[in-house]
């Protein structure tokens, strides 16, 4: 279902010709499946893997959805697949209203269970005219709007560009942002992984890799107890990397934060220890392929005698996936929600 929405946008774009068109692209676009390319001149995304894929076909703005480079009333058409974050959705729609020319088109797609019908109603109030709405099957809907009477106030500004203070009792100063997991509260899985590691380990190696770091919570927590360790954190999300860098600086963590697709740019390095709270969602859907991608990176980056500590949702059946790698599995702990796994070469 993940690619159905983008396929619908592709089919619509293939029927249209605009001098300047812009495509908002988020994590719902799975480049692993080599998806169809949409007919646009510009795309904006905060994912480096998506940016690398799209760069072969159009101009790409890799940023935290910073639209400042697009002038007011400069775009003929915007293509938008509804993202998971409502704050991000509102940001995208409000920026679309700003950059679209008079009578410019906004083409929006999403599923019923994502609240797409309500989204369409709000956009119609904000933009002026609904030209067409179509149910494509399996709850997927697409709509095309025309800029005739802009009322940006109809789309609430939910402060997507603002950082959020993440309340905690860990003695840490943590900021987050909409669209990054754990933006408003401490991620329970990552916190529990750290607790279990602190109970089981008295030392850490000289360098530890946090793979898929998000806002950096795991490294922040470990650094409270293992000051001499150098922490390397990496994520494919520009927004997450920005938050992690801020949090390292705010808490005096010695380390480096790297924008990379599942550690791809670390090919010449290896680590005695890797920590990871791997994502199991690709956009709105769960993805076994994403889990396999993280396991492959762990196997590639782990030293011969190294160990990787992972926290995963209890319901995820990953054991059979690990058997297909060269990694050895030990289940360290489990509770009603999560399980802690240790992997060795």
C-alpha positions, 0 to 999 in steps of 0.5 A: 500500500505504501507505493500506491499513493505515490503511484497515484501521484505519478499517474496524475503527473504523467497527464499534466505538464507544468513549467514549475512543479514541486513534490513533497516527499517523506518516508512513505516513499520507499526507494528500496522498491525502485518506485516510479518517478514522478514528472516534476522539476523540483522535489523536497525531502528530509531523507538522504536516501530519497534525495540521492534517488531523486537527484538523478531525475530532478532538482532536490532540496535536501532539508528539514522541509525548508521552502525558503528558496521557493519564491512566493507564487513561483510554482505551477503545481505541488504534489503532496502525499499526506505525511504521518505528522499533522504538524508537518502536513500543515507546514507543507500545505501552508507553504504550498499556499504561499508558493503556488501561483494564482490558479496553481494546482495542489494535488494531494493523496492519502488513505481514508484511515489517515483522515484524508477526507477531513484533510481535503475539506480543510485544504478546500477552505484554505485554497479556494476550489476543489476541482476533482476528488476521486476514490481509487480503491482500497481507501485511497483518495486523490484530489486536485485543488486550484488556488482561487481564494487563499485563506491560510488561517484555515490551516492551523500553524502547528509550529513544525519549525519549532523545537520541543523540550522533551521532559524527563527525569534522567538529568538530560536536556533534550529537544525534539521536533515533529516528525522525529520519533520521541519528539514530545516524550522519552522513548520508552524502548530506548530508555529501557535498552539503556537501563538494561545495558547499564545493569549488564555492562561495567565498561564500554569500548572506546567508540560506540555507534548509535545506528538510526539515532533519532534525537540521540537519546541512547548515546546521551544516556550512556554518556552519563555513565561512560564519559570516556567513550566516543559516540558516533550517531547516524541517521538518514533523516536531516531533522533527526541529525539536527536534533541529535547534534543539538542534544550532544552539544547541550549535554556535552557528549563527545562524539560525531553525528553523521547524516547517512543512509543506515551507516552507508558512509561508514564503510571504512569503519568498524565498531566493537559496539553498536546500539540501535532502536531500529525503526519498523515502520516505513511511513504508515506501514511496517516494513520487514525490508527495513529491518533487514537493512539494519541487520545488514548494516550491523553485520557490516559495521560490527567488528569480529568480536563486537556486540550489538544491543537492540531494543525492538517491539515484542510483537516483531518476529525478527528471529528468523531474519537474524538467522539469515545473517552471520550474526548470533542472537541472545535475548537479554530481557523482555517485558510486556512491550519490548525485548532486548537482543544482543547480536555477536559476529 
